[in-house]
C-alpha cells in the first residue's frame, strides 16, 4: 500500500504544479488585444455617440488579422439594425470598383498606364488632353475630369461615358488630385467592356460571391431600386426619414452592403487578396499598390490614407444623401473597422468619427466624440430662422409707414428699394426650382431640401418673408396711388 501511495505522489505533484503554472500564466499574460474591443465596449461607444449626435442607428464590424472579432448594430429610434442590415455604402464602393479593374490588370486584360481611350474607345472628349488620361489616373483621381454639381441623368455607365464627351478637363492629366465620380463611373464602363459582363454581374461573380458577401449588390441607380428606403438626413439634433435621391452612381457609389459583408471584404484585404477558403482574388502586389499613394498624394487606387490622426489609417468614406459609411484598415495594429449609418449629416463625417473611436479602443484608449458640431450649427441656423420670421412680422407691421415715407419716389426708385427683399427669393428659386431642372437631372425640390435641411429651411423662410413683405409694400403703394388719384379727381371736380 505504501508503495502505491508513493507512486501516486509524483503524479499528484505534477498535476498540482501544472495547475499552478496554468493559474500563473492566466494572471501573468496580458489580455489579448481583441478583449479591448469586445462587443459590450463597442456597443457602449456607439450608443453614446448616436445619442449625443441625434443619429438613428449604426452597424459596426471589427476585423483583426483577417478575422471578424466584433459585429453589432444599434438603433435609437426603434428600427432594428444589426450587422446584417443592408445600407448604401456610397463612395466606399470606389475601393470595390478599383479592385475589379485591378483584377483585369492581374489578368493582363487592362494596363494601368496605357490611355483609357486605347482600352475603352468610346471614351472620347472634345478636350484633346482626354487622349492622355490613363486608367491609373482615373483610379487616383488625377485625370483632370471635373466633378460637376449638376449632371444629366444616365441610365447606365455607357450613357454616362457618352455624356463625358462634351466635358472639358479642369487640369492636365496626371498633374493634380481632384476627386470626381466621373472617374469611377468611367472605370465601371471599362470593366463592362473588357469583361463582357454588366458591372453588377461582374462584381457579384468575381468579388461578392467568392467572398460570401451574400447581402451585397451593386444597383444601377439608387437604393430605392431594391426597396432600401430607410435612410435619414439629420436636422436640429434629430433625423428625418427621407427618400434617397434617384441618380446613377454605378461605379462611384452604387454598392449596397452590410457591416458583416464589408468585414469579409476587409478581412480578405488583410489576407493579401485571399478569401477565407484560400481562393486568391487579387495578387499581393496589386493589393499593395491599391493601398500605396504615390508622389506625396493621400489617394491611391480606391483607398485614401488618413495621415493626420494617430494611428495612421487607410480606407474610404462614403455618403449618398440618406446614408453614410466608412471602411478602413489600421496597418500598424492589424485592425480594420466598418461603420454603416442609415443617415447622412451635411457637415460632419459621423462614420469617420465612430470608426476613430473604435480604433482608439483597439489602442487601449478611451474614445472622445467632442462637441456635437452639426447639432450646434443647426441650432444656430434655427435661431437665425426664428429671427427671420420675427423680422418678416416687423416688416409687415411697418409696411404702411415704410410705403408712406417713400410715396413721392419714382417707380424706379421705389423698385430699387425692394431689391434687398428679393435676394432670398431669387436664391431659393434657383436652388429649389432651377438646379433640379438643369441638364435634365433627376433631383427634385425635396432633394434640395434634404441636402442641408436647416440651411434650406432658413433659405425658404427668408424667401417667403421677402415675398410677403415685398408684395405688401407693392399693394400698399398701389392702394396709395389709387387713393391719391381719387382725391385729385374729387378736388378737380
C-alpha positions in Angstrom: 0.0 0.0 0.0 2.8 2.4 0.9 4.5 1.7 -2.4 1.3 2.6 -4.3 0.9 5.9 -2.3 4.5 6.7 -3.0 3.9 6.1 -6.7 1.0 8.4 -6.8 2.7 11.3 -5.1 4.8 12.4 -8.2 1.7 12.3 -10.3 -0.2 14.5 -7.9 2.7 16.8 -7.6 2.9 17.1 -11.4 -0.8 17.8 -11.6 -0.6 20.4 -8.9 2.4 22.1 -10.5 0.7 22.1 -13.9 -2.5 23.7 -12.4 -0.4 26.3 -10.5 1.6 27.1 -13.7 -1.7 27.5 -15.6 -3.0 29.9 -13.0 0.2 31.9 -13.0 0.0 32.2 -16.8 -3.6 33.1 -16.7 -2.9 36.1 -14.4 0.5 36.9 -15.8 -0.2 37.1 -19.5 -1.7 40.4 -20.5 -5.2 40.4 -22.0 -5.3 40.0 -25.8 -5.9 43.0 -28.0 -9.3 41.6 -29.1 -10.5 41.7 -25.5 -10.3 45.5 -25.6 -12.9 45.6 -28.4 -15.4 43.2 -27.1 -19.0 43.8 -28.2 -20.1 45.4 -25.0 -17.4 48.0 -25.1 -18.1 48.8 -28.8 -21.8 48.9 -28.1 -21.4 51.4 -25.3 -19.3 53.7 -27.5 -21.7 53.5 -30.5 -24.8 54.1 -28.2 -23.2 57.1 -26.5 -22.2 58.6 -29.9 -25.6 58.1 -31.5 -27.4 59.6 -28.6 -25.0 62.6 -28.4 -25.3 63.3 -32.1 -29.0 62.5 -32.6 -28.4 59.7 -35.1 -31.0 57.0 -35.7 -28.7 54.0 -36.0 -25.4 52.3 -36.9 -24.0 49.0 -37.8 -20.3 48.3 -37.0 -17.9 45.4 -37.5 -14.3 45.0 -36.5 -11.7 42.7 -38.0 -8.3 41.7 -36.7 -5.6 40.0 -38.8 -8.1 38.6 -41.3 -10.7 37.5 -38.8 -14.0 39.2 -37.7 -13.9 39.9 -34.0 -16.9 42.1 -33.4 -20.2 42.6 -35.2 -23.0 44.7 -33.8 -25.8 47.2 -34.5 -27.5 49.9 -32.6 -30.7 51.9 -33.1 -32.1 54.9 -31.2 -35.5 55.1 -33.0 -36.8 51.6 -32.7 -35.8 50.4 -36.2 -34.0 47.1 -35.9 -30.3 47.5 -37.0 -27.8 44.6 -36.9 -24.6 43.8 -38.7 -26.7 42.2 -41.5 -28.9 45.3 -42.1 -28.4 46.4 -45.8 -27.4 50.0 -46.3 -25.8 52.0 -49.1 -22.1 52.4 -48.7 -21.8 55.4 -51.0 -18.2 56.1 -52.2 -16.8 53.2 -50.2 -17.9 51.5 -53.5 -14.9 53.0 -55.2 -12.5 50.6 -53.5 -14.5 47.8 -54.9 -14.6 49.3 -58.4 -10.8 49.8 -58.2 -10.5 46.1 -57.1 -12.5 45.0 -60.2 -10.2 47.0 -62.5 -7.1 45.6 -60.8 -8.4 42.0 -61.3 -8.4 42.7 -65.0 -4.9 44.1 -64.7 -3.9 40.9 -63.0 -5.3 39.0 -66.0 -3.4 41.3 -68.3 -6.6 42.5 -69.9 -6.2 46.1 -68.7 -3.0 48.2 -68.5 -3.0 50.8 -65.7 -0.5 53.1 -67.5 -2.0 53.0 -71.0 -4.6 55.5 -72.1 -8.2 54.9 -71.3 -9.1 55.6 -74.9 -6.9 52.7 -76.2 -8.8 50.3 -73.9 -12.2 51.9 -74.0 -12.6 53.5 -77.5 -15.9 55.1 -76.6 -14.2 57.3 -74.0 -13.5 60.4 -76.2 -13.5 64.0 -75.1 -13.8 67.2 -77.0 -10.8 68.3 -75.0 -7.7 67.0 -76.8 -6.0 66.3 -73.5 -8.5 63.5 -72.9 -6.5 61.1 -75.0 -3.7 61.3 -72.4 -5.8 60.1 -69.5 -4.6 56.7 -68.2 -6.5 54.1 -66.2 -4.3 54.7 -63.2 -5.2 58.4 -63.3 -8.9 57.5 -63.3 -8.4 55.5 -60.1 -6.1 58.1 -58.5 -8.5 61.0 -59.3 -5.7 62.7 -61.3 -7.4 62.5 -64.7 -8.5 66.2 -64.7 -12.1 65.2 -65.1 -14.4 67.6 -63.1 -16.9 66.6 -60.5 -20.0 68.7 -61.7 -22.6 69.7 -59.1 -25.3 69.0 -61.6 -25.2 66.4 -64.3 -27.7 64.9 -66.6 -29.4 61.7 -65.6 -27.9 58.5 -67.1 -29.4 55.0 -67.4 -26.1 53.1 -67.3 -22.3 53.5 -67.5 -22.3 53.5 -71.3 -24.6 56.6 -71.3 -22.5 58.3 -68.7 -19.3 57.8 -70.7 -21.1 59.2 -73.8 -22.0 62.3 -71.7 -18.4 62.8 -70.7 -17.6 63.6 -74.3 -18.7 67.2 -74.1 -16.8 67.9 -70.8 -13.6 69.9 -70.7 -10.8 68.9 -68.3 -10.1 71.1 -65.2 -6.4 70.1 -65.1 -3.8 68.4 -67.3 -4.0 64.7 -66.8 -1.6 63.4 -64.1 -0.9 66.8 -62.6 -3.5 67.4 -59.9 -5.6 65.4 -57.5 -9.3 66.3 -57.9 -12.0 64.0 -56.7 -14.5 63.1 -59.3 -17.3 60.5 -59.5 -16.9 60.5 -63.3 -13.5 58.8 -62.9 -15.1 55.7 -61.3 -18.2 55.7 -63.5 -15.8 55.5 -66.4 -13.9 52.8 -64.7 -17.1 50.8 -64.3 -17.7 51.0 -68.0 -14.1 49.9 -68.7 -14.9 46.8 -66.6 -18.0 46.1 -68.6 -16.3 46.5 -71.9 -13.2 44.4 -71.1 -15.0 41.6 -69.2 -18.1 41.4 -71.5 -20.4 41.5 -68.4 -22.5 44.3 -67.0 -20.9 45.8 -64.0 -23.2 44.5 -61.3 -22.9 40.9 -62.6 -19.1 41.2 -62.8 -18.9 42.3 -59.1 -21.2 39.6 -58.0 -19.5 36.8 -59.8 -15.9 37.8 -59.2 -16.0 39.5 -55.8 -19.1 39.2 -53.8 -19.9 35.5 -54.3 -16.3 34.3 -53.8 -16.2 36.3 -50.6 -19.5 35.1 -49.3 -20.9 38.7 -49.3 -24.5 37.3 -49.7 -26.3 40.6 -48.9 -24.2 42.8 -51.1 -25.1 44.0 -54.6 -24.4 46.9 -57.0 -27.6 48.7 -58.1 -28.0 50.6 -61.3 -29.3 53.8 -59.8 -30.0 54.2 -56.0 -31.1 52.1 -53.0 -34.7 52.9 -53.9 -34.3 50.5 -56.8 -34.3 47.5 -54.4 -36.7 48.8 -51.8 -34.0 50.2 -49.5 -35.7 53.3 -48.3 -35.0 53.6 -44.6 -32.4 56.4 -44.8 -32.4 59.7 -42.9 -31.0 63.2 -43.1 -30.1 64.9 -39.8 -31.5 68.2 -38.7 -31.8 70.2 -35.4 -30.3 67.3 -33.4 -32.7 64.7 -34.8 -33.1 62.7 -38.0 -35.8 62.9 -40.7 -36.7 59.9 -42.8 -36.5 60.9 -46.5 -36.4 59.0 -49.8 -33.0 58.8 -51.3 -32.4 60.9 -54.4 -32.7 59.0 -57.7 -29.4 59.1 -59.6 -26.9 56.9 -61.4 -23.9 56.2 -59.2 -22.7 52.9 -60.6 -19.0 52.5 -60.1 -18.7 55.5 -57.9 -21.3 54.8 -55.2 -23.7 52.1 -56.2 -23.0 49.3 -53.8 -25.4 48.2 -51.0 -23.9 46.1 -48.4 -23.9 45.2 -44.7 -21.3 45.6 -41.9 -20.8 41.8 -41.9 -20.2 41.6 -45.6 -17.8 44.6 -45.6 -16.0 43.0 -42.7 -15.4 40.0 -45.0 -14.1 42.4 -47.6 -11.6 44.0 -45.1 -10.6 40.5 -43.8 -9.7 39.5 -47.4 -7.7 42.7 -47.8 -5.7 41.8 -44.7 -5.1 38.3 -46.0 -3.5 39.8 -49.1 -6.3 39.2 -51.6 -7.2 35.7 -50.4 -10.7 34.6 -49.3 -11.3 32.5 -46.1 -11.3 29.3 -48.2 -7.9 30.1 -49.8 -9.2 31.5 -53.2 -7.0 34.3 -54.4 -9.0 37.2 -55.9 -6.0 39.6 -56.5 -2.3 39.4 -56.4 -0.5 40.6 -53.3 1.5 43.1 -55.5 -1.7 44.8 -56.7 -3.3 44.7 -53.2 -0.2 46.6 -52.0 -0.4 49.1 -54.9 -4.0 49.8 -54.3 -3.2 51.0 -50.8 0.0 52.8 -51.5 -0.5 56.5 -52.5 2.2 57.9 -54.9 4.0 61.2 -55.2 3.0 62.7 -51.9 -0.7 62.1 -52.5 -3.0 60.6 -49.9 -5.2 58.8 -52.6 -4.1 55.5 -54.0 -6.3 53.2 -56.1 -9.6 53.4 -54.4 -8.1 53.9 -51.0 -7.2 57.1 -49.2 -4.7 57.4 -46.4 -5.5 59.3 -43.2 -2.2 60.6 -42.0 -3.3 63.4 -39.7 -4.6 61.1 -37.0 -2.9 58.5 -34.7 -2.5 55.7 -35.7 -2.4 56.3 -39.5 -5.3 54.6 -41.3 -6.2 53.9 -44.9 -9.8 53.4 -46.2 -12.6 55.4 -47.7 -15.6 57.4 -46.7 -18.9 57.2 -48.5 -22.2 59.0 -48.5 -25.3 59.5 -50.6 -27.9 61.8 -49.3 -29.6 59.5 -46.8 -26.8 57.0 -45.9 -23.1 57.3 -45.0 -20.3 54.8 -44.4 -16.6 54.2 -43.8 -14.3 51.2 -44.2 -10.7 51.3 -43.1 -7.6 49.4 -42.1 -5.0 50.2 -39.4 -1.8 48.8 -40.8 0.2 49.2 -37.6 -2.2 47.1 -35.5 -3.8 44.7 -37.9 -7.3 46.0 -37.1 -10.0 47.1 -39.5 -13.3 48.8 -38.9 -16.6 49.1 -40.9 -19.2 51.7 -40.0 -22.5 52.0 -41.8 -25.1 54.6 -40.9 -28.7 54.9 -42.1 -28.3 58.6 -42.1 -26.5 61.5 -43.7 -25.2 64.6 -41.9 -24.2 67.5 -44.1 -21.2 68.9 -42.2 -19.9 66.0 -40.1 -18.5 62.7 -41.2 -20.0 60.6 -38.4 -18.8 57.2 -39.8 -15.2 58.5 -39.7 -15.6 59.7 -36.1 -17.3 56.5 -34.9 -14.6 54.4 -36.6 -11.9 56.6 -34.9 -13.5 55.8 -31.6 -13.4 52.1 -32.2 -9.8 52.3 -33.4 -9.0 54.2 -30.1 -10.5 51.2 -28.2 -8.2 48.8 -30.1 -5.3 51.0 -28.9 -6.4 50.8 -25.3 -7.5 54.5 -25.3 -10.9 56.0 -24.3 -12.6 57.5 -27.4 -13.9 61.0 -27.3 -16.6 62.4 -29.5 -16.2 66.0 -28.7 -19.0 68.6 -29.1 -21.9 67.8 -31.4 -20.9 70.3 -34.1 -23.6 69.5 -36.6 -26.3 69.9 -33.9 -24.8 73.2 -32.7 -24.7 74.6 -36.3 -28.3 73.5 -36.9 -29.3 75.2 -33.6 -27.6 78.4 -34.8 -29.4 78.2 -38.1 -32.7 77.5 -36.3 -32.2 80.7 -34.2 -31.5 82.6 -37.4 -34.7 81.2 -39.0 -36.7 82.4 -36.0 -35.0 85.8 -36.3 -36.0 86.0 -40.0 -39.6 85.2 -39.0 -39.6 88.0 -36.5 -38.1 90.4 -39.0 -40.7 89.5 -41.5 -43.5 90.1 -39.0 -42.0 93.5 -38.1 -41.6 94.3 -41.8 -45.3 93.5 -42.4 -46.4 95.7 -39.5 -44.3 98.6 -40.6 -45.1 98.3 -44.2 -47.7 101.2 -44.2 -45.3 103.7 -42.7 -42.4 102.4 -45.0 -44.6 103.0 -48.1 -45.8 106.3 -46.8 -42.3 107.7 -46.3 -41.5 106.7 -49.9 -44.8 107.7 -51.5 -43.2 110.6 -53.5 -40.4 108.5 -55.0 -40.5 107.4 -58.7 -41.4 103.9 -59.6 -37.8 103.0 -60.4 -36.5 104.4 -57.1 -39.2 102.6 -55.2 -38.5 99.4 -57.0 -34.7 99.6 -56.2 -35.5 99.8 -52.5 -37.4 96.5 -52.8 -34.4 94.6 -54.3 -32.8 93.5 -51.0 -36.1 91.8 -50.0 -36.0 89.8 -53.3 -32.5 88.4 -52.9 -33.5 85.4 -50.8 -36.5 84.6 -53.1 -34.1 84.7 -56.1 -31.7 82.3 -54.4 -34.5 80.0 -53.3 -36.0 79.8 -56.8 -32.6 78.9 -58.1 -31.9 76.2 -55.5 -35.4 74.6 -55.4 -36.6 75.1 -59.0 -33.7 75.9 -61.4 -31.0 73.5 -60.1 -33.3 70.4 -60.1 -34.2 71.2 -63.7 -30.7 71.8 -65.1 -29.4 69.3 -67.7 -32.5 67.1 -67.2 -31.0 65.7 -63.9 -33.1 63.6 -61.6 -33.1 65.9 -58.5 -36.4 67.3 -57.0 -37.1 70.3 -54.7 -37.3 67.7 -51.8 -33.8 66.5 -52.7 -32.6 70.1 -52.5 -34.2 70.4 -49.0 -32.5 67.2 -47.9 -29.0 68.3 -48.8 -28.9 70.5 -45.7 -32.3 70.9 -44.1 -31.6 73.5 -41.5 -29.9 75.8 -44.1 -32.6 75.1 -46.7 -35.4 75.9 -44.3 -33.6 79.2 -43.4 -33.4 80.0 -47.1 -37.1 79.0 -47.7 -38.4 81.1 -44.7 -36.2 84.0 -45.8 -37.7 83.7 -49.3 -41.3 83.6 -48.1 -40.7 86.5 -45.7 -39.1 88.5 -48.5 -42.0 87.8 -50.9 -44.7 88.7 -48.3 -43.0 92.0 -47.3 -42.4 93.0 -50.9 -45.9 92.1 -52.0 -47.4 94.0 -49.1 -45.4 97.1 -49.9 -46.4 96.9 -53.6 -50.1 96.5 -52.7 -49.9 99.4 -50.3 -48.2 101.7 -52.8 -50.8 100.8 -55.4 -53.6 101.5 -52.9 -52.0 104.8 -52.0 -51.7 105.8 -55.7 -55.3 104.9 -56.2 -56.4 107.0 -53.2 -54.3 109.9 -54.4 -55.8 109.7 -57.9 -59.3 109.6 -56.4 -58.6 112.6 -54.3 -57.2 114.6 -57.2 -60.3 113.8 -59.3 -62.6 115.0 -56.4 -60.6 118.2 -56.0 -60.7 119.0 -59.7 -64.4 118.4 -59.9 
